[in-house]
Amino acid sequence: MSTFRHDYETFIIHNPIDDVGADKLRDAIGIYDFSTTIPE
């Protein structure tokens, strides 16, 4: 999961999209606030 998260964050950084779209994408793939610790 950590590799996926890293790839996702890199994608967002290098391919900026509107905030609403980004929020919908995060919700769709189950990624929450990056400051939140997710149990392994």
SVG drawing of the C-alpha trace seen along z (x, -y; Angstrom):
<svg xmlns="http://www.w3.org/2000/svg" viewBox="-16 -23 23 27">
<polyline fill="none" stroke="black" stroke-width="0.4" points="0.0,0.0 2.8,-2.4 4.2,-2.1 0.8,-2.8 0.4,-5.8 3.8,-7.1 3.0,-6.7 -0.4,-8.4 1.1,-11.4 3.7,-11.7 1.0,-11.6 -1.0,-14.4 2.1,-16.5 3.1,-16.2 -0.4,-16.2 -2.3,-18.9 -6.1,-18.7 -8.8,-20.8 -9.3,-20.4 -12.8,-18.9 -11.6,-16.3 -8.7,-15.4 -11.0,-15.0 -13.3,-12.8 -10.4,-10.7 -9.1,-10.3 -12.5,-9.2 -12.9,-6.8 -9.7,-4.9 -10.0,-5.1 -7.1,-7.4 -7.7,-9.8 -5.8,-12.8 -2.1,-12.1 -1.4,-13.1 -3.5,-10.2 -1.8,-7.1 -3.3,-4.0 -2.7,-0.6 -0.6,1.7"/>
</svg>
